[in-house]
Each structure stands twice: as structure tokens, then as C-alpha cells.
Amino acid sequence: MSATPLPRRGWGRALAVFLLGSLGWTLLVCYPNPAVFFRNLARYHRLPIDPGIAARMDWAVPERAADIETFVDGLLMPASDWRLYRVPWYVPTAQEAADVMRGDCEAKTILLASLLAGRKIPFEIRASFNHIWVDYAGRAERPGESPDTAYLQGKGGRLGVRLPRAVHLGECYAVEKQLLWDEMPPFRRAAWLLGLLWVALALLGRTAAPPQAEYVSRGRPSRFGYLVRTAAVASLLLLGLLSWPAGRRGMPSRWTPVDVWEAGALCAVLGAFLVWLFTRHLLNRRVSVSVEDESLIAYSVRGLWRRRRDLPAAGVRHLQLDATPSSGRPWQISAVLRDGRKATLLDYQDEIEARRVLRALGSRLARPIVTRVEGVETAIPAEEIGLSLRERKAALPRPDLPPRPQTLDLMIETGDGSWVLRYPRVERGMRWMLLAFALLPAGLFAFACWLVWDFTTSQVLWWAWRIAGALLCLTAFLVIVLKDEMVARLGEAKVEIAAGRLRFHRPGGRIEQVDLASIESVEFGRDETTPTLAIVSPDRVIHIAGLCTEEERAWVRDTVEAAILSADPVGAVKEAG
């Protein structure tokens, strides 16, 4: 099957999505709490004018309108919304403006209109594209406050839309650049620029899909891994933002819970972007592989970079499957070349599919396949791919088992055509005793905490508390180290070969089984992050965990393999006697 690139998608649609994505990202960066933006729109429809603000603040407000405006000018210190509220545009209430004694044209307009309304002085509010002000009888026109430039106008706080007679684009650009960009905190500015890069790379990377081919990567980074990485990056960003020295440009002098929440939301989104950018887009590959004329043709897409690579079969020494649980793609197929280099081909999330593709590629290229887990390789020659374990070992002499490790506590039971490998049974009384010993340090620590709480001056009790805490930590450490073995012992995990089947009795009673005639190999394996023994068959893999330590796995693997080869493959169980 020939590998052909898919056609590029429409640029018009991509441009529309880019504009919408950029608009959404801009809103999120400027307003980590989007409700603030929509509340501003509602307040602009009807400004929050409060005639009773002067009485609550106990201000001596002048009688004349011009004197009231002079009073407001002396009351409010000029400050941008970025500095006060960490947003580019904020419409405060009269009380908010009076409390902080700082603000921009919105704060002055609302406070001045509130004081004029308290004095029953008629006024009108006008707004241009970059300014808002209060007009009243006898007020002299000021620069930038011409009625011809107003597109909003109204009395009593209600504003209506009108067509402006003049628009000064140069003046609007200079004012908006000063308020929206120059006053923007550096952290928000960097986040906005990176977000636009995010949207652009995402769209450009999607304009062309990977080529259609016989084998396509199915690897998808795990969600849990992304959550952990995102949380770590977001925490570092938030820590750096909170530790920013007070008083720097664009940063608040004191933080409130709302400030921390908004900064945390922004850091979480930015952390997700950085993790996605470096893990999914720049480091993640989308690969398709085809076999043509005994050659491997691999098409790879990494972000905006596309590459085709031809690997002649004569230059491939073997095909290799690696378990990489630390990454988001746990099963990775590679071609190991004769010169020692390694070419990564495909990534898979599902182990069964990865092994199936590995067998298919090995058969078509007539090359050996190797599975590498925990640094140990299991090789199958090209002519034996697809054969069962019995068929592969039929012509070979049975190897002698290595000596049994002295520390191994497993028991082997045979009889009535069955073979069982398990730990010695743990009696019920011993189980309760183990549970009591496990809970004893926790009880001692809780009792010591209670004593220290009541008698804080006793040095003896403090030393008892320290010793109890150390015992609790030691117990927790032992439980973590011996968890698999303890669960296997108490849950009576065992490997049973009988009636032509291999059964793994998991702790808790669940049983996994496979026909002996379909087993292809017994390998060292890995179930997520847990080292196991893998019983491999074409349609399933049974991972046996908890029955031995790392030093004993080789003996257990050889023992289980020998038992499979020695057992009756068709399940003809003989009657006793």
C-alpha cells in the first residue's frame, strides 16, 4: 500500500479559527475571571451612579458643579485599571472609586456624576472610543472631550449609541496603546504572546494530516501525566508571580484571595499551554509506516516539520519493542540498524496492538523481533514469528533451571495434572496480627500527638512524639516497598497450570487465563510502572505481578516457562488412582 499525504485543509477556515481562538485567548489573559468583562458591559449600559456616596464618606462637597469637579480631581490620583484591578478595562462603582482614591476616566466619571446627582445638578455623560467624561452647563471643553467624537451619550447614567461626527484614529491608537499595552504587566504580556503562538502552531500543525499508510501510531500521552506536569508548571509560574517584589510596574502592592485565584487560573492555563507546546507539539510525532519493496517508508510529522525516511530491509538488523512507562507513549517500535543506530518508527498506547504490529513488520521484512523491558531483551528469530512457545522450543534441548534463590519464599505444588506457584498460605490469625502491627505505629503517633497537645512543656513527651513519628514513617516506607508482596501474600495470588490453561489468580479473586497452546513467550514485562512477568499470546498478555522481587524474577520466569513446556497442552487431566 502506497503512503500518500492527505490534502491540506482550507486556509480560510484556519484563519477564521485563528481569529476566534486569538480573541478567546485575549479575553482569558486580560480577564482570568471573564465575569468581570461582562459585568463591565452591563455597567456601561447603565453606569453605577450613587447619589448617597458623599454622605457615607462624610465629604464636604462644594455647591457649584465646577468646584465639585475640582474636588474630584484633587480626590482621585490617576492610575490605570491594570495597576488597580489587574484588568485592562474596569468600570468601578462609586464606592470602589472612593475606597481606593485612585482611578482613570471611568472612576472620575462615576464619582463626579454621583456627587452631581447628590446635589441635584443636571449633567450628561459622553464617551468616545478612548475616553469618557461628564458634561454639565457652563463646563469648558477640554482636549479629547469634544462632543463630536462621542459615540455613547446619555443622562442619569443611561448611555445610548450615537454616530460620532469625527474619529481621530491616531489619537485613539496612542491612548489605547498606552493603556492596554504599555501598562500591561510583563507576565500577562508574555502569556498573551505565547498564547497567540499556541493557536498559530496548533492550526498550522493541523492543516496537513500525516500520510495514509498501513501502520499508524496510536500513541496518546496519558491524561494523568499531563495533569501532573501542568500542575507542576502552573505551581512554578504562580510561585514566581506571587514572589514578584511589591511595587514593580503593573504588580499589586498587596494580594487578596481574588487576586490569587485569578493569577492561579491564568498560571494553570499558561502551564497547560507550555506542557502542550513542548510535549505534544514540539516533542510529539505523528508517524505512519508502510512496507514497499522490502523497505520501510516512514512519514513523520512533528509540529510544522514533515519528513520522509526510507529504510531498506537489508540495513535493518532487527525490529525492537520498548516499554517506556515514564513517557506518555508506553510502547514504542523501533528499527535497529546494522550500524548500531536506532530509528523510532511507531508509538502505541495499547500493548496488544503494539505486539501485533511488531510481529507483522517482522514477518514482512523477514527480520527478528526483540522485546526490551527493564533492560532485558527477549528475541524471536524471523522464521519463528507467530509460532507458539512449544513450537519454538520443540527442537531445542530443555535447559537446566538455575539454582533457586535462597531468599525466595514461593512454593510449587504439583498433582492431578496441575502445577501451582504461590506464597505459603497466611492463616487468618496471622493476617489480623499483621494488620495490628501495621496500625500500631499510627495509633501510637495519634496518642503521642494528644499527649503533646495537652502537655506541651514536657520534653519526655516531645521525644516520645518524635519516636512515634519515626516509627510511623518507617512503617509507611516498608508498606510502600513491600506493597506488592504483601498484597500477593494476603490476597493469595498464584500461577496455576492445569487442564491446558494457565491461570493467574489475582489478589481479590479475579482470574486471568490463556490457553497453553497459544502462548508465544514468557518475558519480563511491565504493567504501567510495575515490573511483571508477561505471558504473551496473540490476543492477550497476562502480567503476573507481586510474586517475586527483582532479583528473583529470572528464576521465576524460567520456572514458569519450564512448567508450560512440561504441561499437557490439550488438558487431558488423568484421574487419580
Residue pairs with C-beta under 8 A, 6 or more apart in sequence:
1 213
1 214
1 290
2 290
2 292
3 211
3 212
3 213
3 214
3 288
3 290
3 292
3 297
3 299
4 211
4 212
5 208
5 209
5 211
5 299
6 208
6 209
6 210
6 211
6 212
7 208
8 207
8 208
9 206
9 207
9 208
11 207
14 203
14 204
14 206
14 207
17 203
18 199
18 200
18 203
21 199
21 202
21 203
22 195
22 196
22 199
25 192
25 195
25 196
25 198
25 199
26 192
26 195
27 34
27 37
28 34
28 195
28 266
28 269
29 188
29 191
29 192
29 195
29 266
30 37
30 87
30 88
30 188
30 192
31 37
31 87
32 261
32 262
32 263
32 265
32 266
33 258
33 261
33 262
33 265
36 85
36 87
36 90
37 87
37 89
39 91
40 89
40 90
40 91
43 91
44 91
44 127
44 152
44 159
45 158
45 159
46 157
46 158
46 159
47 91
47 109
47 110
47 113
47 125
47 157
47 158
47 159
48 91
48 92
48 93
48 94
48 110
48 157
49 94
49 110
49 113
49 114
49 117
49 156
49 157
50 93
50 94
50 95
50 114
51 114
51 117
51 118
52 118
53 94
53 95
53 98
53 111
53 114
53 115
53 118
54 61
54 114
54 115
54 118
55 118
56 95
57 98
59 71
59 115
61 68
61 71
61 115
61 118
61 119
62 68
62 70
62 71
63 119
65 116
65 119
65 121
65 123
65 136
65 137
65 138
65 139
66 138
66 139
68 112
68 115
68 116
68 119
68 121
69 112
69 134
69 139
71 115
72 108
72 111
72 112
72 115
73 108
75 101
75 111
76 97
76 101
76 102
76 103
76 107
76 108
76 111
77 101
77 102
78 102
78 103
78 104
79 102
79 103
79 104
80 104
80 179
80 183
81 87
81 88
81 89
81 90
81 104
81 106
81 179
82 88
82 179
82 183
82 184
82 185
82 250
83 102
83 183
83 250
83 252
84 90
84 100
84 102
84 103
85 92
86 185
86 252
86 259
86 262
88 179
88 180
88 183
88 184
90 106
91 106
91 110
92 100
92 103
92 106
92 107
92 110
93 110
94 110
94 111
94 114
96 107
97 103
97 107
97 108
97 110
97 111
98 111
103 111
104 179
105 131
105 132
105 133
106 132
108 133
108 134
109 125
109 132
109 133
109 134
112 134
113 123
113 125
113 134
113 157
116 122
116 123
116 134
116 136
117 123
117 156
121 136
122 136
122 137
122 155
123 134
123 135
123 136
123 155
124 134
124 135
124 136
124 153
124 154
124 155
125 132
125 133
125 134
125 135
125 152
125 153
125 154
125 155
125 157
125 159
126 132
126 133
126 135
126 145
126 147
126 150
126 152
126 153
127 133
127 150
127 151
127 152
127 153
127 159
128 144
128 145
128 146
128 149
128 150
128 151
128 164
128 172
129 149
129 151
129 164
129 167
129 172
130 144
130 171
130 172
130 175
130 176
130 179
131 144
131 145
131 175
132 152
133 142
133 145
135 145
135 147
144 171
144 175
146 166
147 153
148 164
148 165
148 166
149 164
149 165
149 166
149 167
149 168
150 162
150 164
151 161
151 162
151 163
151 164
152 159
152 160
152 161
152 162
153 159
153 160
153 162
154 160
181 189
183 250
184 192
184 250
185 249
185 250
185 251
186 249
186 250
187 241
187 244
188 250
188 266
191 266
191 270
194 270
194 273
194 274
194 277
195 270
195 273
197 277
198 273
198 276
198 277
201 277
201 281
201 303
201 304
202 281
204 304
205 281
205 301
205 303
205 304
208 301
208 306
209 286
209 301
210 216
210 286
210 287
210 288
210 299
210 300
210 301
211 288
211 299
212 288
213 288
213 289
213 290
213 297
213 299
214 289
214 290
214 291
215 288
215 289
215 290
215 346
215 357
215 360
215 361
216 287
216 288
216 289
216 346
217 285
217 286
217 287
217 288
217 329
217 346
217 347
217 348
218 347
218 348
218 349
218 350
218 353
219 328
219 329
219 331
219 332
219 346
219 347
219 348
219 349
220 328
220 329
220 349
221 279
221 280
221 284
221 327
221 328
221 329
222 328
225 328
226 272
226 275
226 276
226 279
226 328
229 275
229 279
230 268
230 271
230 272
230 275
231 271
232 271
233 271
233 274
233 275
234 264
234 267
234 268
234 270
234 271
234 272
235 267
235 271
236 271
237 267
237 270
237 271
238 263
238 264
238 267
241 263
241 267
242 255
242 260
242 263
244 251
245 251
246 252
246 253
246 254
247 253
252 259
279 328
281 303
282 302
282 303
283 302
284 302
285 300
285 301
285 302
285 344
285 347
286 300
286 301
286 302
287 298
287 299
287 300
287 301
287 344
287 345
287 346
287 347
288 298
288 299
289 296
289 297
289 298
289 299
289 345
289 346
289 361
290 296
290 297
291 297
291 361
291 364
291 365
294 312
294 313
294 314
294 365
295 310
295 311
295 312
295 313
296 310
296 311
296 313
296 316
296 335
296 345
296 361
296 365
297 308
297 309
297 310
297 311
298 308
298 309
298 311
298 343
298 345
299 306
299 307
299 308
300 306
300 307
300 309
309 343
311 335
311 337
311 343
313 365
313 366
313 367
315 337
315 338
315 339
316 335
316 336
316 337
316 338
316 365
316 367
317 336
317 337
317 338
317 367
317 368
318 336
318 362
318 367
318 368
318 369
318 370
318 379
319 333
319 334
319 335
319 336
319 358
319 361
319 362
319 365
319 367
319 368
319 369
319 370
320 333
320 334
320 335
320 336
320 342
320 369
320 370
320 371
320 372
320 377
321 331
321 332
321 333
321 334
321 354
321 355
321 358
321 369
321 370
321 371
321 372
322 331
322 332
322 334
322 372
322 373
323 330
323 331
323 372
323 373
323 374
323 525
323 526
324 330
324 331
324 332
325 526
325 528
325 529
326 529
329 347
329 348
329 349
330 348
330 349
330 351
330 526
330 528
331 347
331 348
331 349
331 350
331 351
331 354
332 344
332 346
332 347
332 348
332 354
333 344
333 345
333 346
333 347
333 348
333 354
333 357
333 358
333 361
334 342
334 343
334 344
334 345
335 342
335 343
335 345
336 342
336 370
337 343
345 361
346 354
346 357
348 354
348 357
351 541
352 539
352 540
352 541
355 371
355 536
355 541
356 538
358 369
358 371
359 369
359 385
359 386
359 538
361 367
361 369
362 368
362 369
362 380
362 382
362 385
363 382
363 385
363 386
365 382
366 382
367 382
368 379
368 380
368 381
368 382
369 379
369 380
369 382
369 385
370 377
370 378
370 379
370 380
371 377
371 378
371 521
371 523
372 378
373 523
373 524
373 525
373 526
373 534
374 524
374 526
374 531
376 523
376 524
378 521
378 523
378 524
380 392
380 520
380 521
384 391
384 392
386 520
386 538
387 520
388 517
388 518
388 519
388 520
389 519
389 520
389 521
389 522
389 561
389 564
389 565
390 516
390 517
390 519
390 564
390 565
390 569
392 520
393 565
398 562
398 565
399 558
401 555
401 558
401 559
401 562
402 554
402 555
402 558
403 555
404 555
405 551
405 552
405 555
407 549
407 551
407 552
408 548
408 552
408 555
408 556
409 423
409 424
410 421
410 422
410 423
410 547
410 548
410 556
411 421
411 422
411 423
411 424
412 419
412 420
412 421
412 559
413 419
413 420
413 422
414 420
416 498
416 573
416 574
416 576
417 498
417 499
417 567
417 568
417 572
417 573
417 574
418 496
418 497
418 498
418 499
418 573
419 496
419 497
419 498
419 563
419 566
419 567
420 494
420 495
420 496
420 497
421 494
421 495
421 496
421 547
421 556
421 559
421 560
421 563
422 492
422 493
422 494
422 495
422 547
423 488
423 489
423 492
423 493
423 494
423 547
425 492
426 434
426 489
426 490
426 492
431 490
434 486
434 490
438 475
438 479
441 468
441 471
441 472
441 474
441 475
442 472
442 475
444 468
444 471
444 472
445 465
445 468
445 469
445 471
445 472
447 468
448 461
448 464
448 465
448 468
448 469
449 465
451 458
451 461
451 464
451 465
452 458
452 461
452 462
452 465
455 461
479 486
484 530
484 545
484 546
485 546
485 549
487 493
487 507
487 546
488 507
488 545
488 546
488 547
490 507
491 506
491 507
491 508
492 505
492 507
493 504
493 505
493 506
493 507
493 546
493 547
494 504
494 505
494 547
495 502
495 503
495 504
495 505
495 544
495 547
495 560
496 502
496 503
496 504
496 505
497 503
497 516
497 563
497 564
497 567
498 567
498 571
498 573
499 571
499 573
500 515
500 516
500 517
500 567
500 568
500 569
500 570
500 571
500 572
501 513
501 514
501 515
501 516
501 571
502 513
502 514
502 516
502 519
502 535
502 542
502 564
503 511
503 512
503 513
504 511
504 512
504 513
504 535
504 542
504 544
505 511
506 512
507 546
512 540
512 542
513 542
514 535
514 537
514 540
514 542
515 537
516 564
516 567
516 569
517 569
517 570
518 537
518 538
518 539
519 535
519 536
519 537
519 564
520 536
520 537
520 538
521 534
521 536
522 533
522 534
522 535
522 536
522 557
522 560
522 561
522 564
523 533
523 534
523 536
523 557
524 531
524 532
524 533
524 534
524 553
524 557
525 531
525 532
525 533
525 534
525 541
525 543
526 532
526 534
526 543
527 543
527 545
530 543
530 545
531 545
531 550
531 553
532 543
532 544
532 545
533 543
533 544
533 545
533 547
533 553
533 556
533 557
533 560
534 541
534 542
534 543
534 544
535 541
535 542
535 544
535 560
544 560
547 556
548 555
548 556
